[in-house]
Amino acid sequence: MGAIIKGKPVADSISEGIILEVKELKERNIIPKLVAVRVGENESDLSYERGAFKRCSKVGIEMEVKKFPGSISEEEFIAEIKKLNDDKSVNGILVFRPLPKQLSEDNIKYIISPEKDIDCLSPINVAKLMENDNTGFVPCTPSAVMEILKYYNVDIAGKNVVIIGRSMLVGKPISILLLNENATVTICHSQTRDISMFSSKADIVIVGVGKANMIDESYIKEGAIVIDVGINICSNGKLCGDVNTDRCFNKASMITPVPSGVGSVTTSVLVKHVIKACKLQNNV
Amino acid sequence: MGAIIKGKPVADSISEGIILEVKELKERNIIPKLVAVRVGENESDLSYERGAFKRCSKVGIEMEVKKFPGSISEEEFIAEIKKLNDDKSVNGILVFRPLPKQLSEDNIKYIISPEKDIDCLSPINVAKLMENDNTGFVPCTPSAVMEILKYYNVDIAGKNVVIIGRSMLVGKPISILLLNENATVTICHSQTRDISMFSSKADIVIVGVGKANMIDESYIKEGAIVIDVGINICSNGKLCGDVNTDRCFNKASMITPVPSGVGSVTTSVLVKHVIKACKLQNNV
């Protein structure tokens, strides 16, 4: 019978560390600051924003939201990002994505300062991830997965890890992070002929595909660790993950729930990245 | 019994295509040009340089070598790279690596123009690889592996591919390229507990670890396709790969030799990248 491993204790543990770091920074008159850049009034952006605000105020980080109308031109938007790049009081910039159509992420990713790009929009940070250069910033969700594995003392080196999903925000970066930590990594996806053939042999299964309850007990081996990165609206209208937790619970040794799993850790990772950026910028 | 699949026909086929492209470019008064940047007199650099020269003259691409003394300072070196960036007659820049100690690759990679960086030194090209943006340049060796698979009509989508080795020049980029082509990809390395457990189930095995003859028939399944990226000096003083070709030959369906395998394709890929750079720079 498996243990449900929740995100909250992980988030709390990260926050505790951050609170001490913020205290030390403030003693040097450095006030860490995050700016979230939001275009329009997307509900999922607003929800993440509220969570980030709560987390920042808890740990003592200043947070400001720059709100722009959904109709902002790319030229104006780029000018605003440049202002934030140049503003020395700003340590981290979080741009809510996806952006409306007239704003090309492919143009904006080259504008944001890599040093302030705490959610890995800039190609410089994508390359640093690939090169295992830890002066960069990894996207918050993959980073949250790594924090969960560390908090629950999951040994990664030499383990057989199967990742289901190959997106730029989840599957690809997680596979590189785990590879850098010496896991043997297999990446499965929609074109994989028989995902369960791979995942049912894995010590750790990480799922991020966006299909509600896709993974049942036939996909995992006895004692596997299962991390569910999916967030879907189920037929009953409630939030659910890509993993059918009820059906996998008895077979897995540890399993993250949805909600209250990976998603609960992302804002803590976000503030952790702000502190990292702040320290690098101030040579602390 | 397997077929030895050599690099030469692949290289010749690429060159044939390039010759036509060069002809078309010259009709528009565009003369594609590669500059190789060499510091010191490293024998493997010189050998690659000779191969590149031969290939360039065969396909009609201009090639120049900028030679610098092993003692050149980083400041001078960077100034030289910037000159090449600014020189409109230069379409591709190849920097021989590794560089001597006083020249930090980590600094120089930010200097080279991504548009001319035909061997993927720049982080912009590393990120484009990761993001499956084909306006970038992939390192020549992984690119050569893909060309071989395509030339010999190896179906990649949905196949179980095991990559042994996780270097920035071979294993990591190849895994991303294969993932982008819909393979199910597993990356094994020195910390993998039992590599053969993974590789012996794979449809395609790609090896780049730098250990002479490490892979014998126990590592592959009947009918597997085996691509050997290793180049080592064996105990008998001859060149050999990471795969023991003699022992795997009967079990594999196709296997690349060393020498005359992947290595024979890299200069063709190099000139292909020069043409791509030239066309992008001239909006052709």
Interface residues (C-beta under 8 A of the other chain):
Chain A: D106 P123 I124 V126 A127 K128 L129 M130 E131 D133 A157 G158 R166 M168 K172 S175 I176 L179 N182 A183 T184 V185 T186 I187 C188 H189 Q191 T192 R193 F198
Chain B: D106 P123 I124 V126 A127 K128 L129 M130 E131 D133 A157 G158 R166 M168 K172 S175 I176 L179 N182 A183 T184 V185 T186 I187 C188 H189 Q191 T192 R193 F198
